[in-house]
Structures are given as C-alpha cells and as structure tokens.
Amino acid sequence: MSWRKAFAPRHLADTLLTGYLPLLIAFLIIVLPLAWMVSSSFKPPAEIITADPTVLPQDPTLDNYSTVADRVPLLTVLRNSVIVTAIGAAIKVILAITTAYALVFIRVPGANLIFLGMLVALMVPPEVSMLPNYLTITSLGGRDTLWGIILPGLGTAFGTFLLRQNFKALPKELFEAAELDGAGHLRKLVQIAVPVSLPAIATVTLVTVVNEWNNFLWPLIIVDTPEKMTLPVGLNLLQSIENSPGSYGILMAGAVLVIVPMLLIFAALQRYIVAGLTQGAVK
C-alpha cells in the first residue's frame, strides 16, 4: 500500500477505528486503574484525601507497605499462597496432561461421554459445588488446613480440554514410529507428546497458577485462622481492619502485593500463551 493510499480518508478511518481506538479503550480500562493503584500505594494520606489529586506521588513513601506488614502476617500468608499455588498448580497440570493423553491416544470406554462431562463442568459455576465441598472437606478434617484449600480444586476441565484439542492436532506418524520402536504410552507421553506440546502446556500452567494465586472465595470459606490464610484472604482481613478513608493507600499497597507477581509472570511468558492457544489452528 502506497503512502498516499495509506493516509487516504477511508483507510485512515479504518486504521483509527480498528487499530488505535480499541488500543486506547483497552489502555483506559486496564492500564490506567493499575497505574493509579501502584501510584496510590506510594502516596501518604495527605495526597489521597485531597481536593487536588495528582497522578504521581509528590512525596513518595513506603509507609503503606510497612503498615501492611504490621497489620497482616505478610510472610505467613505469602508462604501459604506459594505452597497452595505450587502444589495445586503442579498436580492440576499433571492431571490435565495425563487425562488429555488418555482421551486421545488410549481406547477408554465412554471417552466421549467423559469429555462431554468435562465440557459441562466448564459451564457450571464453581460456587455451585462449594457447599458439598465444604461438607466433605470438613468431615475429612481438612478445615483450616492448606490441603483443605488444595484438594477440591485439583481437577481442571479447562486444562484437559485445551490439551486434548492440542494432542488431537499432533502428527500421528510420530506416535506410530514410536510404537514400531516398542515405546509404551508412558514413553510416548514423556518423550513425544509433552515436548511437542510445550506451548500449550505452558499456557495451561500459567492460567492454572494465576487462578490458584488469586483464588479467594474457597480459602475464605474453609480457613478460619490468619496462620492458614492465603494472600488474597489475608488482605481481605486488612480491609476489615483499615476502613477509614486515610487507609486507601494501605489497601492499594496490599493489592499491589497480590497483583504484581502475576503481572510479572504474564509479561515474561505471554508469548507462550499466544503460541499455546494458536498451536494447531493452522496446518
């Protein structure tokens, strides 16, 4: 396209409406609130309760973060979140990989019905199962424990669905050649399916890690003491303590502690998400 044609009124309007305008709207909706949150976390109360607010802090301070550490057992809830996220996400990903492989490469009776049940599970809100999960975990003695937080959510219908679709797009010749060499299902899974599907597995891993890290409602229900709370629940405790207008900066500092680690992970690994979601779309 020539320079004159690109800047013609019709093409210029198309560029603005389909390119820059959606980017601007996404920036206003997503980026600006996050930037305001981070900026407010460094502001003293005098710069928050004012008739002339500023975007950047005029007198930056770390007092809000130190107050969060004083009000909430920060290291304890952070450790709990890391444990729950690491163990829960690892088990979920392993189960998703093995289940998806079985649905595609192993002749399982009723495999289509099992897959249909997983699709139905994707449509059911997780809140529906909270009462039976609570009764079950409580009867097993898992109330106010970390394993009680982890156990009910070990299955992942989304991860199984995504990896099944990815495995179905893999070249069958790879697995046929492995069978001729005497490879069993475990060897084919570890040496062929997993290495070839790393982008999709990375996508499932990232989505699972974020969901585990940000999980709030179930840990809030099953945990009673601050020593077993995860980071989102601990910061909810902070909100119940700090309810004055001057504590806005403290609440923003707590929100930064929850959001920033996941933002950094997404920023570093977002290319794997794109590759994993589009892998197999074009042959």
DOGU-12639 format. One line per field, with one value per residue (C-alpha): residue number from 1; chain; z, x, y negated. Coordinates in Angstrom, 2 decimals. Example, Ala and Ser with C-alpha at 12.3 -4.5 7.8 and 13.67 -1.06 7.14 Angstrom:
REM DOGU-12639
n = (1, 2)
chain = (A, A)
z = (7.80, 7.14)
x = (12.30, 13.67)
y = (4.50, 1.06)
This chain:
REM DOGU-12639
n = (1, 2, 3, 4, 5, 6, 7, 8, 9, 10, 11, 12, 13, 14, 15, 16, 17, 18, 19, 20, 21, 22, 23, 24, 25, 26, 27, 28, 29, 30, 31, 32, 33, 34, 35, 36, 37, 38, 39, 40, 41, 42, 43, 44, 45, 46, 47, 48, 49, 50, 51, 52, 53, 54, 55, 56, 57, 58, 59, 60, 61, 62, 63, 64, 65, 66, 67, 68, 69, 70, 71, 72, 73, 74, 75, 76, 77, 78, 79, 80, 81, 82, 83, 84, 85, 86, 87, 88, 89, 90, 91, 92, 93, 94, 95, 96, 97, 98, 99, 100, 101, 102, 103, 104, 105, 106, 107, 108, 109, 110, 111, 112, 113, 114, 115, 116, 117, 118, 119, 120, 121, 122, 123, 124, 125, 126, 127, 128, 129, 130, 131, 132, 133, 134, 135, 136, 137, 138, 139, 140, 141, 142, 143, 144, 145, 146, 147, 148, 149, 150, 151, 152, 153, 154, 155, 156, 157, 158, 159, 160, 161, 162, 163, 164, 165, 166, 167, 168, 169, 170, 171, 172, 173, 174, 175, 176, 177, 178, 179, 180, 181, 182, 183, 184, 185, 186, 187, 188, 189, 190, 191, 192, 193, 194, 195, 196, 197, 198, 199, 200, 201, 202, 203, 204, 205, 206, 207, 208, 209, 210, 211, 212, 213, 214, 215, 216, 217, 218, 219, 220, 221, 222, 223, 224, 225, 226, 227, 228, 229, 230, 231, 232, 233, 234, 235, 236, 237, 238, 239, 240, 241, 242, 243, 244, 245, 246, 247, 248, 249, 250, 251, 252, 253, 254, 255, 256, 257, 258, 259, 260, 261, 262, 263, 264, 265, 266, 267, 268, 269, 270, 271, 272, 273, 274, 275, 276, 277, 278, 279, 280, 281, 282, 283)
chain = (A, A, A, A, A, A, A, A, A, A, A, A, A, A, A, A, A, A, A, A, A, A, A, A, A, A, A, A, A, A, A, A, A, A, A, A, A, A, A, A, A, A, A, A, A, A, A, A, A, A, A, A, A, A, A, A, A, A, A, A, A, A, A, A, A, A, A, A, A, A, A, A, A, A, A, A, A, A, A, A, A, A, A, A, A, A, A, A, A, A, A, A, A, A, A, A, A, A, A, A, A, A, A, A, A, A, A, A, A, A, A, A, A, A, A, A, A, A, A, A, A, A, A, A, A, A, A, A, A, A, A, A, A, A, A, A, A, A, A, A, A, A, A, A, A, A, A, A, A, A, A, A, A, A, A, A, A, A, A, A, A, A, A, A, A, A, A, A, A, A, A, A, A, A, A, A, A, A, A, A, A, A, A, A, A, A, A, A, A, A, A, A, A, A, A, A, A, A, A, A, A, A, A, A, A, A, A, A, A, A, A, A, A, A, A, A, A, A, A, A, A, A, A, A, A, A, A, A, A, A, A, A, A, A, A, A, A, A, A, A, A, A, A, A, A, A, A, A, A, A, A, A, A, A, A, A, A, A, A, A, A, A, A, A, A, A, A, A, A, A, A, A, A, A, A, A, A, A, A, A, A, A, A)
z = (0.00, -1.02, 1.35, -0.27, -0.19, 3.45, 4.53, 2.36, 4.45, 4.12, 5.04, 7.81, 9.33, 9.16, 10.89, 13.67, 14.27, 14.07, 15.45, 17.64, 19.13, 20.60, 21.95, 23.55, 25.13, 26.44, 27.85, 29.66, 31.08, 32.04, 32.34, 33.97, 37.03, 37.60, 37.25, 39.68, 42.15, 42.08, 42.34, 45.26, 47.15, 47.47, 48.48, 52.07, 53.34, 52.74, 48.99, 48.87, 50.87, 48.88, 46.51, 44.09, 43.46, 41.35, 39.26, 40.61, 44.34, 45.25, 48.40, 47.80, 50.86, 51.72, 54.90, 53.32, 52.66, 56.16, 57.58, 55.58, 57.05, 60.56, 60.22, 58.46, 58.96, 55.49, 55.33, 56.61, 54.14, 51.33, 52.19, 52.29, 48.85, 47.39, 48.83, 47.69, 44.24, 43.64, 44.82, 43.44, 40.04, 39.67, 40.39, 38.14, 35.19, 35.60, 35.78, 32.74, 30.69, 31.58, 31.22, 27.84, 26.60, 27.73, 25.97, 22.69, 22.49, 24.71, 23.92, 27.02, 27.11, 27.11, 26.37, 24.50, 27.43, 29.80, 27.57, 27.36, 31.15, 31.21, 28.81, 31.09, 34.04, 32.21, 32.11, 35.79, 38.17, 40.84, 43.54, 42.93, 44.37, 47.37, 49.86, 49.13, 49.02, 52.38, 53.97, 52.52, 53.49, 56.97, 57.52, 56.44, 58.94, 56.32, 57.64, 58.38, 56.64, 53.46, 51.98, 52.57, 50.26, 47.61, 47.43, 45.99, 43.01, 41.74, 38.57, 35.70, 32.91, 31.01, 31.00, 29.95, 27.16, 25.81, 25.90, 24.36, 21.40, 21.13, 21.29, 18.58, 16.23, 16.69, 13.73, 14.15, 12.36, 15.40, 17.64, 15.02, 14.63, 18.41, 18.55, 15.94, 18.26, 21.08, 23.03, 25.52, 26.47, 29.21, 26.88, 24.13, 26.60, 28.11, 25.02, 22.28, 23.42, 26.19, 24.32, 21.17, 23.17, 25.47, 24.40, 25.19, 28.49, 29.37, 28.69, 30.95, 33.62, 33.57, 33.67, 36.49, 38.51, 38.20, 39.21, 42.21, 43.30, 43.01, 44.48, 47.19, 47.92, 48.75, 51.02, 52.74, 53.49, 54.57, 56.60, 59.99, 61.38, 59.90, 60.11, 57.34, 55.18, 51.67, 50.46, 48.97, 52.12, 54.36, 52.52, 52.93, 56.66, 56.13, 54.54, 57.56, 59.81, 57.72, 56.91, 57.21, 54.12, 55.03, 54.70, 50.95, 50.28, 52.62, 50.74, 47.42, 48.73, 49.67, 46.23, 44.58, 46.55, 45.14, 41.52, 40.67, 40.88, 38.38, 36.10, 36.00, 35.15, 32.38, 30.99, 30.87, 29.47, 27.49, 24.19, 25.34, 25.97, 22.42, 20.93, 23.08, 22.22, 18.48, 18.14, 15.77, 14.40, 11.03, 9.32)
x = (0.00, 1.44, 1.92, -0.85, -3.28, -2.50, -3.34, -6.44, -9.50, -11.14, -8.03, -7.15, -10.63, -10.31, -6.92, -8.23, -11.43, -9.95, -6.48, -5.87, -9.36, -9.53, -5.99, -6.94, -10.07, -8.12, -5.48, -8.08, -9.92, -6.96, -3.73, -4.86, -6.54, -3.43, -1.16, -3.36, -3.27, 0.54, 0.87, -1.57, 0.33, 3.26, 1.18, 0.84, -2.72, -2.49, -2.09, -5.03, -7.60, -7.33, -9.41, -6.48, -5.27, -2.20, -1.33, 2.22, 3.04, 4.62, 6.22, 6.69, 6.73, 6.95, 4.92, 1.86, 3.81, 5.29, 1.79, 0.55, 3.36, 2.41, -1.34, -1.19, 1.24, 2.57, 5.32, 2.96, 0.15, 2.69, 4.23, 0.78, -0.05, 3.21, 2.61, -1.01, -0.20, 2.86, 1.34, -2.15, -0.94, 1.59, -0.99, -3.58, -1.20, -0.05, -3.65, -4.60, -1.72, -2.36, -6.15, -5.91, -3.44, -5.73, -8.73, -6.82, -4.41, -5.90, -9.09, -11.07, -14.67, -17.03, -14.24, -16.64, -19.06, -16.21, -15.15, -18.76, -18.90, -15.79, -17.42, -20.45, -18.13, -16.76, -20.27, -21.08, -20.09, -17.66, -19.85, -22.40, -20.05, -18.83, -21.39, -20.77, -17.02, -17.20, -19.15, -16.77, -13.55, -14.88, -15.83, -12.30, -10.72, -9.42, -10.99, -8.44, -5.64, -3.68, -4.53, -8.18, -7.69, -5.89, -7.87, -11.29, -9.81, -7.32, -9.31, -9.09, -11.64, -10.17, -6.64, -7.85, -9.95, -7.14, -4.53, -6.91, -7.50, -3.75, -2.93, -5.52, -3.64, -0.28, 1.03, 0.01, 3.18, 5.27, 3.39, 3.23, 7.02, 7.41, 5.17, 7.37, 10.33, 8.44, 7.54, 4.71, 2.23, 4.42, 7.39, 5.23, 3.75, 7.06, 9.26, 6.81, 3.53, 4.91, 7.95, 5.92, 3.10, 5.20, 3.50, 0.05, 1.29, 2.88, -0.46, -2.33, 0.35, 0.17, -3.63, -3.66, -1.02, -2.91, -6.21, -4.61, -2.84, -5.97, -8.39, -10.31, -13.79, -12.94, -9.95, -12.11, -14.76, -12.54, -9.90, -10.53, -7.15, -4.67, -1.88, -3.56, -4.83, -3.56, -2.53, -5.88, -7.75, -5.15, -5.56, -9.31, -8.58, -6.58, -9.62, -11.74, -9.13, -8.40, -11.79, -11.05, -10.63, -6.98, -6.23, -6.79, -3.05, -2.61, -5.27, -3.64, -0.27, -1.85, -3.45, -0.07, 1.46, -1.19, -1.27, 2.32, 3.80, 1.22, 1.72, 5.45, 4.86, 2.44, 4.77, 7.66, 5.75, 2.85, 4.36, 3.90, 0.22, -0.27, 1.64, -0.22, -3.67, -2.96, -0.95, -2.70, -5.02, -3.24, -1.79)
y = (0.00, -3.36, -6.28, -8.32, -5.38, -4.58, -8.14, -8.42, -9.37, -5.93, -3.94, -6.39, -5.97, -2.17, -2.34, -4.56, -2.58, 0.94, 0.26, -2.76, -3.15, 0.40, -0.01, -3.32, -1.84, 1.16, -1.18, -3.29, -0.27, 1.94, -0.01, -3.26, -1.64, 0.49, -2.54, -4.51, -1.61, -1.42, -5.20, -5.41, -2.73, -5.17, -8.20, -9.46, -10.01, -13.77, -13.19, -10.78, -12.75, -15.95, -18.05, -18.29, -14.72, -14.04, -11.01, -10.63, -10.86, -14.17, -12.80, -9.02, -6.83, -3.13, -3.56, -1.93, 1.28, 1.33, 0.85, 3.84, 5.94, 4.75, 5.35, 8.75, 11.68, 10.96, 13.57, 16.27, 15.61, 15.19, 18.56, 20.16, 18.73, 20.02, 23.51, 23.70, 22.32, 24.51, 27.79, 27.18, 25.98, 28.81, 31.52, 29.86, 29.67, 33.27, 34.49, 32.38, 33.81, 37.44, 37.15, 35.45, 38.07, 40.89, 39.35, 39.06, 41.99, 44.70, 46.53, 45.68, 46.96, 43.98, 41.48, 39.19, 39.19, 38.36, 35.48, 34.28, 34.27, 32.09, 29.64, 29.50, 28.84, 25.80, 24.33, 24.88, 22.04, 23.24, 21.70, 24.48, 27.12, 25.12, 26.44, 30.15, 29.49, 27.73, 30.58, 33.19, 31.41, 30.66, 34.30, 35.33, 32.94, 30.53, 27.35, 24.62, 26.54, 25.92, 29.33, 28.48, 25.49, 27.53, 30.77, 29.74, 27.91, 30.48, 31.22, 28.75, 29.10, 26.15, 27.57, 31.02, 29.55, 27.38, 30.16, 32.70, 30.42, 29.89, 33.61, 34.34, 31.98, 33.74, 35.79, 39.42, 40.51, 39.58, 41.98, 44.72, 44.57, 44.74, 47.82, 49.52, 48.89, 50.57, 47.43, 47.66, 44.98, 43.51, 43.14, 41.63, 39.19, 38.09, 38.13, 37.08, 35.54, 33.31, 31.87, 31.15, 29.54, 27.34, 24.05, 25.46, 26.93, 23.58, 21.89, 24.30, 23.88, 20.09, 19.97, 22.51, 20.65, 17.37, 19.00, 20.68, 17.49, 15.33, 17.88, 16.09, 17.44, 21.06, 20.25, 17.63, 20.26, 23.16, 21.23, 19.63, 18.51, 15.99, 18.60, 20.64, 17.76, 17.17, 13.73, 12.59, 13.69, 12.05, 8.77, 9.05, 9.17, 5.98, 4.34, 5.18, 3.57, 0.50, -1.04, -4.77, -6.99, -7.57, -3.86, -3.89, -3.85, -0.88, 1.10, 0.22, 1.42, 4.73, 5.03, 4.40, 7.27, 9.62, 8.42, 7.53, 11.08, 12.37, 9.37, 10.04, 13.70, 12.79, 10.15, 12.60, 15.58, 14.11, 15.28, 18.87, 18.16, 16.88, 19.82, 22.35, 21.02, 20.86, 24.08, 26.46, 23.77, 23.74, 26.80)
